[in-house]
């Protein structure tokens, strides 16, 4: 199909493409070992996978969620999924991969697998004395809600929905601890910047129930904020975040300014000349050693919403009272 007018329009200005660097590709160019362990969920085709976007090694699943023991992704009945050149409609698909090849580890709990592979990545990078960027997107506590018996027993006094969420979160906590312990064991903890964050607020999806129940799932909490996953309110998009670098970032801080995942790239990788790009300022005074540059927040005039004291005004003109951001 020819599109001469669109071609002429592109030639007259700038053509915007998908060929943009990721943090992984940018750090790999300056000598970092880059590795992903966990959930990708950014595309199934070869050109969309992590291996094509800067990660030298990968392990995990491509879809948004998988069974924690069989590692099968159960698509909704009407969804078309194309993988490895084949199109499937509503078909359960095995979804566990290592460096682009499918691997089968039936019966092994996914959170434990991710922790084991992440600690191995730390150990190998430290042994090689290589600077490394390790991205570890755990699937937990996303549905389906599965947890080993030892974690469920810890919370047996809770109702089922709360018990399983607490069990999965406890397993996640142990997994993060295993990675942190390995950093310390390898003697690289004090020279490692650790960023921990969630991607959205608690899920209300009925699929959390796993039994066909059609009522919203409410075992998760947004801490009193309005909204949940899929909501633009703060309960959907405002989540906990942690930044740690021992001996560099002072401990025990609570910083009120908001941060988004998109801030990470310009913060830790300002450019080849080591200077802050135009429009970026120095790092927050409470976060020395985080990086030389941070992305500034846009002015309130250009934002979709504005907060004044306890009141937030969104783009549609509605206001809602809530904790101050």
C-alpha positions as CSV (number, residue, x, y, z in Angstrom):
1,X,0.0,0.0,0.0
2,X,1.4,3.4,-1.0
3,X,0.9,6.4,1.3
4,X,2.6,9.3,-0.6
5,X,1.1,12.1,1.4
6,X,2.0,10.5,4.7
7,X,5.5,9.8,3.4
8,X,5.8,13.4,2.3
9,X,4.6,14.6,5.7
10,X,7.2,12.4,7.5
11,X,9.9,13.7,5.2
12,X,9.0,17.3,6.0
13,X,9.5,16.8,9.7
14,X,10.4,14.1,12.1
15,X,9.3,10.4,11.9
16,X,8.6,9.0,15.3
17,X,9.6,5.3,15.6
18,X,9.8,2.6,18.1
19,X,13.6,2.6,17.9
20,X,14.3,4.3,21.2
21,X,16.7,3.1,23.9
22,X,15.6,1.4,27.1
23,X,17.6,1.7,30.3
24,X,18.9,-1.8,29.7
25,X,20.2,-1.0,26.2
26,X,21.7,2.4,27.3
27,X,23.5,0.8,30.3
28,X,24.7,-2.2,28.1
29,X,26.3,0.3,25.8
30,X,28.5,1.6,28.6
31,X,29.6,-1.8,29.8
32,X,26.9,-3.0,32.2
33,X,25.7,-6.6,32.2
34,X,21.9,-6.5,31.8
35,X,19.5,-9.2,32.9
36,X,15.8,-9.5,33.4
37,X,14.3,-12.1,35.7
38,X,10.5,-12.2,36.0
39,X,7.5,-10.7,34.1
40,X,8.0,-9.0,30.7
41,X,4.4,-8.2,29.5
42,X,5.6,-5.8,26.8
43,X,5.0,-8.0,23.7
44,X,5.2,-11.5,22.4
45,X,6.8,-11.1,18.9
46,X,10.6,-11.5,18.7
47,X,11.1,-7.8,18.1
48,X,9.1,-6.9,21.2
49,X,10.8,-9.2,23.6
50,X,13.3,-8.2,26.2
51,X,16.2,-9.7,24.3
52,X,15.6,-7.1,21.5
53,X,15.6,-4.3,24.0
54,X,18.9,-4.4,25.7
55,X,18.8,-7.4,28.0
56,X,21.7,-9.8,27.5
57,X,20.0,-12.6,29.6
58,X,16.4,-13.2,30.4
59,X,14.3,-15.6,32.4
60,X,10.5,-15.4,33.0
61,X,7.1,-15.1,31.4
62,X,5.9,-12.9,28.6
63,X,2.2,-12.6,29.4
64,X,0.6,-10.5,32.2
65,X,0.1,-13.5,34.5
66,X,0.7,-17.2,34.7
67,X,-0.2,-20.1,36.9
68,X,2.5,-20.1,39.7
69,X,3.1,-23.8,39.5
70,X,2.4,-24.9,35.9
71,X,3.5,-21.5,34.4
72,X,0.5,-21.6,32.0
73,X,-1.2,-18.4,30.8
74,X,-4.9,-18.8,30.6
75,X,-6.2,-16.3,28.0
76,X,-9.8,-15.0,28.1
77,X,-12.0,-17.0,25.8
78,X,-12.2,-14.3,23.1
79,X,-8.6,-13.1,23.1
80,X,-6.3,-13.8,20.2
81,X,-2.7,-14.5,21.2
82,X,0.1,-14.8,18.6
83,X,3.3,-16.5,19.7
84,X,6.1,-18.0,17.6
85,X,4.1,-17.4,14.4
86,X,1.0,-19.2,15.6
87,X,-2.3,-17.6,16.6
88,X,-4.3,-19.0,19.4
89,X,-7.8,-18.0,20.6
90,X,-8.6,-18.5,24.2
91,X,-6.1,-21.3,24.5
92,X,-4.0,-22.0,27.6
93,X,-0.4,-21.5,26.7
94,X,2.8,-22.5,28.6
95,X,4.7,-19.3,29.2
96,X,8.2,-19.7,30.8
97,X,11.3,-18.7,28.8
98,X,15.0,-18.5,29.3
99,X,17.0,-16.4,26.8
100,X,14.3,-16.8,24.2
101,X,13.9,-20.5,24.6
102,X,10.9,-22.2,26.3
103,X,11.8,-24.0,29.5
104,X,9.7,-26.4,31.6
105,X,9.9,-26.3,35.4
106,X,6.6,-27.7,36.3
107,X,5.7,-27.6,40.0
108,X,8.2,-25.0,41.0
109,X,6.7,-21.9,42.6
110,X,7.2,-18.9,40.4
111,X,8.2,-16.4,43.1
112,X,10.9,-18.8,44.4
113,X,12.1,-19.4,40.8
114,X,12.5,-15.7,40.2
115,X,14.3,-15.3,43.5
116,X,16.7,-18.2,42.7
117,X,17.5,-16.8,39.3
118,X,17.9,-13.3,40.5
119,X,20.4,-14.3,43.3
120,X,22.3,-16.4,40.7
121,X,22.5,-13.3,38.5
122,X,23.9,-11.2,41.3
123,X,26.4,-14.0,42.2
124,X,27.6,-14.4,38.6
125,X,27.9,-10.6,38.0
126,X,29.9,-10.1,41.2
127,X,32.2,-13.0,40.4
128,X,32.9,-11.5,37.0
129,X,33.4,-8.1,38.7
130,X,31.1,-6.6,36.2
131,X,28.8,-3.6,36.8
132,X,25.2,-4.9,36.3
133,X,21.6,-3.8,35.8
134,X,19.2,-6.4,37.2
135,X,15.5,-5.9,36.5
136,X,13.4,-8.3,38.7
137,X,9.6,-7.8,38.0
138,X,7.9,-10.3,40.3
139,X,4.5,-11.5,39.2
140,X,3.3,-11.7,42.9
141,X,0.8,-10.9,44.2
142,X,-1.0,-10.8,40.9
143,X,-3.7,-13.4,40.2
144,X,-3.9,-16.4,40.0
145,X,-3.7,-16.4,43.8
146,X,-1.3,-19.3,44.6
147,X,1.0,-19.7,47.6
148,X,3.0,-22.6,49.2
149,X,1.4,-24.2,52.3
150,X,4.1,-22.8,54.6
151,X,3.1,-19.3,53.8
152,X,-0.7,-20.0,54.0
153,X,-0.2,-21.5,57.5
154,X,1.3,-18.3,58.8
155,X,-2.0,-16.5,58.1
156,X,-4.5,-19.3,58.6
157,X,-6.5,-17.1,61.1
158,X,-7.5,-14.7,58.3
159,X,-10.4,-15.1,55.8
160,X,-9.4,-16.9,52.6
161,X,-9.0,-13.8,50.4
162,X,-6.9,-12.0,53.0
163,X,-5.0,-15.1,53.9
164,X,-3.9,-15.9,50.3
165,X,-2.9,-12.2,49.6
166,X,-0.9,-12.1,52.8
167,X,0.8,-15.5,52.0
168,X,1.8,-14.3,48.5
169,X,3.1,-11.0,49.9
170,X,5.1,-12.8,52.5
171,X,6.7,-15.1,49.9
172,X,7.5,-12.0,47.9
173,X,9.1,-10.4,51.0
174,X,11.3,-13.5,51.5
175,X,12.3,-13.4,47.8
176,X,13.4,-9.8,47.9
177,X,15.3,-10.6,51.1
178,X,17.1,-13.4,49.3
179,X,18.3,-11.0,46.6
180,X,19.4,-8.4,49.2
181,X,21.2,-11.1,51.2
182,X,23.1,-12.2,48.1
183,X,24.2,-8.6,47.3
184,X,25.6,-8.5,50.9
185,X,27.2,-11.9,50.7
186,X,29.0,-10.9,47.4
187,X,30.3,-7.7,49.0
188,X,28.5,-5.4,46.5
189,X,25.5,-4.2,48.6
190,X,27.1,-0.9,49.5
191,X,27.8,-0.1,45.8
192,X,24.4,-1.1,44.6
193,X,21.4,1.2,44.0
194,X,18.2,-0.7,44.7
195,X,14.8,0.7,43.5
196,X,11.6,-1.1,44.6
197,X,8.2,-0.1,43.4
198,X,4.8,-1.4,42.4
199,X,3.0,-0.9,39.1
200,X,-0.5,-0.2,40.2
201,X,-2.9,-0.2,43.1
202,X,-4.9,-3.2,44.4
203,X,-6.9,-5.3,42.0
204,X,-10.7,-5.5,42.2
205,X,-10.9,-8.1,39.4
206,X,-13.3,-10.9,39.9
207,X,-10.6,-13.3,38.5
208,X,-8.9,-13.0,41.9
209,X,-11.6,-15.3,43.4
210,X,-10.6,-18.2,41.1
211,X,-14.1,-19.8,41.6
212,X,-16.4,-17.9,39.2
213,X,-17.5,-15.4,41.9
214,X,-18.8,-12.3,40.2
215,X,-18.3,-9.8,43.1
216,X,-15.3,-7.5,43.2
217,X,-12.3,-8.7,45.1
218,X,-11.4,-6.5,48.1
219,X,-8.6,-8.2,50.0
220,X,-6.0,-5.7,48.8
221,X,-5.8,-2.2,50.2
222,X,-4.9,1.2,48.8
223,X,-4.3,2.6,52.2
224,X,-7.3,4.8,52.3
225,X,-6.8,6.4,48.9
226,X,-9.7,6.5,46.4
227,X,-9.5,4.1,43.5
228,X,-7.8,0.8,42.6
229,X,-6.1,-0.9,39.6
230,X,-7.3,0.5,36.3
231,X,-8.3,3.8,38.1
232,X,-6.6,7.1,37.4
233,X,-7.3,8.1,41.0
234,X,-4.5,7.9,43.5
235,X,-5.5,4.5,44.8
236,X,-4.8,3.2,41.3
237,X,-1.5,5.0,40.5
238,X,0.0,6.0,43.8
239,X,2.0,3.1,45.2
240,X,4.8,2.5,47.7
241,X,8.4,3.1,46.5
242,X,11.7,2.4,48.2
243,X,15.2,3.7,47.2
244,X,18.2,2.3,49.0
245,X,21.9,2.7,48.7
246,X,23.7,1.9,52.0
247,X,26.3,4.4,53.3
248,X,25.2,6.9,50.6
249,X,21.4,7.5,51.0
250,X,20.6,8.4,54.6
251,X,18.5,5.8,56.3
252,X,15.1,6.3,57.9
253,X,13.8,9.0,55.5
254,X,10.2,9.5,54.3
255,X,10.2,11.7,51.1
256,X,6.9,13.3,50.2
257,X,7.7,14.3,46.6
258,X,6.2,11.9,44.0
259,X,8.3,9.8,41.6
260,X,7.4,7.8,38.5
261,X,9.1,4.8,36.9
262,X,9.9,7.0,33.9
263,X,12.1,9.2,36.2
264,X,14.6,6.3,36.6
265,X,16.2,6.5,33.2
266,X,17.3,10.1,33.2
267,X,18.2,9.8,36.9
268,X,20.7,7.0,36.7
269,X,21.8,7.5,33.1
270,X,22.1,11.2,32.3
271,X,24.2,10.9,29.2
272,X,27.7,10.1,27.9
273,X,29.2,13.5,29.0
274,X,27.9,13.1,32.6
275,X,25.9,16.3,32.4
276,X,22.3,16.7,33.1
277,X,20.1,16.9,30.0
278,X,18.3,20.2,29.4
279,X,15.4,20.7,31.8
280,X,16.7,18.3,34.4
281,X,17.8,19.4,37.8
282,X,20.1,17.9,40.5
283,X,18.9,14.9,42.5
284,X,16.7,15.3,45.6
285,X,18.8,16.5,48.6
286,X,17.7,13.5,50.5
287,X,18.9,11.1,47.9
288,X,22.6,11.7,47.4
289,X,24.2,9.1,45.2
290,X,21.0,8.3,43.5
291,X,22.2,9.9,40.3
292,X,23.2,13.3,39.1
293,X,19.9,14.2,37.4
294,X,16.2,14.0,37.9
295,X,13.3,14.6,35.6
296,X,11.4,17.7,36.9
297,X,7.7,17.5,37.6
298,X,5.7,19.5,35.1
299,X,4.0,22.7,36.2
300,X,0.5,22.5,37.5
301,X,-0.8,24.3,34.5
302,X,0.3,21.5,32.2
303,X,-0.8,18.5,34.3
304,X,-4.0,16.5,34.1
305,X,-4.7,17.1,37.7
306,X,-3.8,19.6,40.5
307,X,-3.6,19.2,44.2
308,X,-4.1,22.0,46.7
309,X,-3.9,20.9,50.3
310,X,-6.2,17.9,50.8
311,X,-8.1,18.5,47.6
312,X,-7.2,17.1,44.1
313,X,-8.8,18.3,40.9
314,X,-8.7,15.9,38.0
315,X,-9.0,16.7,34.3
316,X,-12.8,16.1,34.2
317,X,-13.3,18.8,36.9
318,X,-14.2,16.5,39.8
319,X,-12.6,17.0,43.1
320,X,-11.9,14.4,45.8
321,X,-10.6,14.8,49.3
322,X,-7.8,12.5,50.4
323,X,-4.3,12.3,52.0
324,X,-1.9,15.0,50.7
325,X,0.5,13.8,48.0
